[in-house]
Amino acid sequence: MAGAPGTGGSVVEAVVAHGRTVVGVNGKNVGPGGTVKVPKDEVESLIKLGFLADGDVVEKPQTGPHVSVAAGPSVRIA
């Protein structure tokens, strides 16, 4: 991201788009549906690139099945 926190640029909050992760001005990763603080001058380009939700999009938590490595098949060698 251009500019470091506290350099005088304004910061805005935006919603991260589905399937994306954005690093906020605090240096932490924010996943889909999360609110991230980013420099105001980068918001438009992040929306065009598909990293931020555009306008009034509301990200809903996914309620479908969740797959983990532990839940999958296992192979045992005899």
Secondary structure as UniProt FT lines:
FT   TURN            5..6
FT   STRAND          11..16
FT   TURN            18..19
FT   STRAND          22..23
FT   TURN            25..26
FT   STRAND          29..30
FT   TURN            32..33
FT   STRAND          35..39
FT   HELIX           40..42
FT   HELIX           43..48
FT   TURN            49..50
FT   TURN            55..56
FT   TURN            69..71
//
